[in-house]
């Protein structure tokens, strides 16, 4: 019963350092003798919580980050969870060894300036704020220093991707990514929603999507172009037995996109983000009089206009 430090293979529902052995639950404090909690799960969990609360009455921010990741992140949507985990990976080397009560607004401000990327700094500050809220809930601190620091000013992206750029980029993409772009450029769906598309989304009356970020239910009525694009994705599935149109993870997609973009820019192409294509679709929809806000699944025209409607306004000269 003294073995510790191995990856848990069974009873993954149990918290850290708690194990079920010979009909009872035990807690294994680091460097100390095992403590028998109870044979009853509920009673054992209550005793575990009482012990851990005492033992973590003073812990470093790294431990608070672990608690936040364990308790709060599972409830978030996959893409948000991935972003928050990335934020924690960046924050841990900077703040992990600090005591929660020692973190001051000036430290948060210094980090945001040091980060050098205003938008990413804002996202990571939000993650750190959630971690500090976790510390408050754990009884380690009383106030959240992150709330006393202003966000960086963010300027809306203005990069406009042209038809010629997309055409030049396509030859550097594998065939499945070309098919992906065929659907993306007709619907403007977010990357996460694109990667969740499956055979059940293909209905007689159109392509049905329930967006992951806002929960909006969208039905893209069939046009010859959309039908052909979806059929191509369906034909190129790597695993025909699976229902997903794109059998690739988000990290795998990012790697594939980065490789294609690297080859494209090496050939003197101008870099653009995958999300810029969503803005391209919104701009084109707006220009031909379609409802870009509804198409993108937004609740507000202001969001669509500020962040997604790009391009150059065409005007007539006096003479």
N, C-alpha and C positions, 0 to 999 in steps of 0.2 A: 504493500500500500504506500510505499514511500516514493514511487516513481512519479516524477513531475516533469513538465517541460516538453512533453511530446504532443503532437497534433492529435486532438480528440477525434476518434473514429466512431464512437457511439455516444448516444445521449447528448447530441449537440444542442439540445434545448437547455441544458444546465449551464449556469453562469461559470465564469472563470474560477478555477481551483475548487470547484464543487464536483464530487463524483459519487456515483452509486456503487456500493461494494457490499456483497454478502447481505443483501436485503435492507441496507440502511444507507443514508446519505451522509457524506463526510466533507468537511472543508479542510483544505491543505494550505495553511498559511506558509508563506515563503520562509524556509529555514527553520520552521517550527514543527512540532508534532501535530499529526492529523487530529481534527476535532470531530467527534461524532455528533451529528445534528439531530436526526430523527429517522425512523423508518417511514414516517408519513411525509409525503412530498410537501404539502402545504406548511406543515410545522417546520420542516427543514428549511424551506425557503424563507420563512419568517426569521428563523434563527440566523440564517446566512446573512440576511439583510442587516440584522442588528450588529453582527460581528463586523461586516464590511464597513458599515457606517462609522463604527468606532475607529477601525483601522485606516480609513481614508479621510478622517477628520482633517488631515493635512496631507495633500497630495499635489503633485506638480501638474502643470497644464497638459502634459502629455497624457496623464492618466484621465484627465477630464475629457480630452479629445477621444480617448478610447471609449469612455462611458457614453459620450454623445454619439459616436459611430454605432455603438451597440444598441442604444435605446431609441434613438430618433431617426437615424438614416433608413432603417428598414421600411418605414412608413412612407418614404418619399418615392416619387416616380423614378424609374430607372435612370433617365437622362439627368435629372436633378441630383440623384444620389451619386452618380458618377462625377458630376461637376463638384459636388461638395467634398467627395473623397479626394479629388485632385487638389482642392483648396487646402484640405487638412495636410496633405503630403507636402505642400509648400510652406504651410505655417509651422509645422512641427519642428523643423530644424532651427527656426528663429525663436519660437516662444515655448517650445516643449519643456525646457528645463526650468522655466520660471514658476514661482509660486503664484497662484491666481490673484492673491491679494497684492502682489507686487506689480501687476500690469497696470500701467497708467495711460491716460489718453495720449500723452506725448509719445509713448512707445508705438501706439497704433498709428499716430500721425507720421512718425519717422519711417515706419514700415511702408506706408502708402507712398511716401515720397521716394523711398529707396527702390520700390518695386518697378517704377519706370513705365508701367503700362496702366494708365488711369482707369480704364474699364475693368481690367482684371483685378486691380487693386481694390476697386469697389466690391467686386464679387467676393474676394477673399476676406475683406473686412466684414462682410455680411456673415460669412462662415465663422469667423472668429467671434463675432457678436453672439451667434448661436451657441458656440462653445462656452462663452462666458455666462450666458443664460443658464446653461447646464450646470455651471459651477454655482450659480445662485440657488438652483433647485437642490443641489447637493449640500447646501448649507455652508459653502466654503467662503463666499463673499456676499455682500449685500447690494452692490450696485454694479452696473455694467459699464465699464469705461469706454467701450466702443461707441456707445450712444452719444458721447460728448464730442465725437469727431465727425466733421462734415464729410460727405462723399465728394469724390473728385467730380468735376464737371465733365460730362460726357457729350461729345459732339456726335450727332447722327452720322452714320457712314454715308458716303456720297459716291462710292465706287459704282460706276455704271458698266455692266458687262454687255458688250455688243454682240450681235449675231455673228460677225466675222471672228470674234475671239472664241466663241463657243465652237464654231466650225473648225478653227485651227487647233483647239484643245482636244477634240474628239479622237483624232488618230492616235493620241498618246494614251488613250483609255482602253482597258480590256473590254471585250465585247459586252459583258454583263453591265459594266459601268456606263457604257454608251446607251444601253437599253434603259438603265436607271435614269439617265439624263433625259431620255425621251419622254418619260412620264413626269419627271420633275419640272421640265420646261413647259408642260401643258397644265399642270395643277398648282405648282408653287408650294407643294407640301413640305413640311419640315423634314429634316433628315430622319429624325426618330420615327415619324409617321410613315415615311417611305420604307424604312427598314422593317416596319411591322406589317406591311401590306401582305395579304395572304389570299388564297383562292376564294375564301368566303367573302372577300370584299368585292369580288367580281360578280355583279348581279345583272339580271336581264335589263334593268333600267339604268345601269351605270356603275361607276366605281364608288363604293361606299366606304367612308372613312370616319372614324370617331377619333378626333385629335387627342393626342396624349397630354398636351399641355393645358388646353382649355376645356376638353371634353365636348367640343362642338361636333355635331353630327353633320357631315357633308356628303352630298351625293353629286358626283360629277357625271352629268349625263353623257352618254356615248356620242362621240363624233368619230368620223373615220380615222382621224389622226390618233386620238386617245385609244381607240380600240386596237389599232395596229401596234401602238407602243406597249400596251399591256400584254397583248398576245406575244410580242417579242420577248418580254420579260419572262412570261410563263414558259416559253419554249426553251429559254436559256437557263432554267433552274438547274443548279448543280446536283441537287438531290430531288428527282421527280417525285419521290414518295412523300416528301415534306410539303406542307401547305404554304410556307413562306415563299414569296416571289424572289427575295434576296436572302440566301442562306449565308449571311455574314454578320458578324457582331459589329457593334459601333466602333470598337477599337480596330477591328479588321478593316472596316470601311475607311476610317481615318488614315490608316497606313496605305491603303490602295490609292486613295485620293492624293496623299502626299507624294507617292511615287510618280503618279501621272503628272501632277503639277510640277514636280522637280524636272521631269523630262521636257515638259512644255516650256518652262522658263529657261532651261538650258538651250532651247531652240529659239530664244529671244522673245518668248511669249511673256505677257504681263500677268503676274500672279493675281488670282482672285479667289475668294472664299466660296465654299459650297453654298453658304447661306446667301451670297450675293445673287444667286440664281432665283431665289425666292423673291428678292426685290425686283429682279428683272421681270418676272411674271406679273407682279403687282403693278409695275409701271406700265407694262404693255396693256394689261387689262384696263387700267385707268384711262389710258390714251384712246382706247377704242370704245369707251363708254360703259364698260362692265363694272360691276360692283366688286372692286378689289378687296374691300373689307370683308365681305361675306365669303369671297373665294379663299382668303387666307385664314378664315375662321376667327377673325378678331371681333371683339365686342365694341371697339371704339374706332371711329374713322380717324381720330387724332393719332392713334398708334400707327395705323397704316400710312398716313400721310407723313408723319415725322420720320419713321424708320424704314419705310419700304418704297415710297413713291420717289423715284429718282429720275435722272434724265435731264435733258435740256429743254426748256420751254421754247416752243417755236413761235416766233412773232413775225409780223409783216413790217417792212420798212415803210416810211412815209410815202415814198415814190418808187 
